[in-house]
Amino acid sequence: MTNGFDGVYVGMLKLFALSYADDIVILRESETGLQTGLYILECFCEIWKLKVNINTTNAMMFKKGCRNRGNPLFYIYTRAV
């Protein structure tokens, strides 16, 4: 476990996030875990003097064997994404 954010197993690999250029995907197995991941992202950005463009930020969840019940709200910088 790393900073309360334990990632997702994909086969034999444990992934915490995927990134490419200026995009990032936070991987987590629960709603609370995803919110924790967003908080960790906030802290990282604060340390390195970066900003998240909330206007282009999206959050979604996928659940195996579960019909779409709508995506819950997630927050970054106290704003819903």
N, C-alpha and C positions, 0 to 999 in steps of 0.2 A: 504494500500500500504506500502511495506517495502523496503526502499532504492531504489525506482524506479522499483522494481521487484515485480509484483503483483500476480504471480502464475496462476494456472488453477483450475477451479472448476471441481470436479469429484463427481457427485451427490451433496450431501450437504457439502462435504469437499472441502477445498481450499488447494491445494498442491503447494509447491514451488519447492521441490526437493525430490527425493527418493534416499536413499543410502543403501548400503549393503557392508560390509567389506571395501574394498578400491575402490569401484565403486560408482559413483553418476550419477543420471539422473536429468538434469535441465528441468523443465517444464515451458513453456511459450506459449502464444497464437499468437505471431508474430515473424517475423525474427529479428526485432530490439530488441524486448524483450529478445530473446534468446542470442543475442550478449551482451546485458546488463547483463544477467545472467552470461555469461562467464567472463565479466569484474569483476563482484562481486566475482566470484570464484578466479580470479587472486588476488584481494585485500585480500581475506580471507587467501589464501595461503601465501601471503607476510607477513601478520601479524603473522601467526603461523609457519612461516619458513618451509612451505611445498612446494613441486614441483609437477606439473602436467606432466605426461609422455606424451608428445605430439605425440610420435610415436604410442601410443596405444589409442589415443583419437579420437572419432568419433562424428560427429554431423549430425542429420537428422531431417527432418520436415515431419509431417503428416498433410494433410488437408482433411477434410471431403468433399466429393463430388467433388474433384478436381483430375484430372489425374496427374500423375507424370510429373512434368516439370523440373525435376532435382533438386538437393539440392543446395541451395545457399552456398557460402563460408562463414564460420564463423572463427573468429580469436581469438587466445589466445596467449599471449606473442608475438604479431605481426606476428605469423605464422598461416597459414591456417590449419584448421582441417577438 
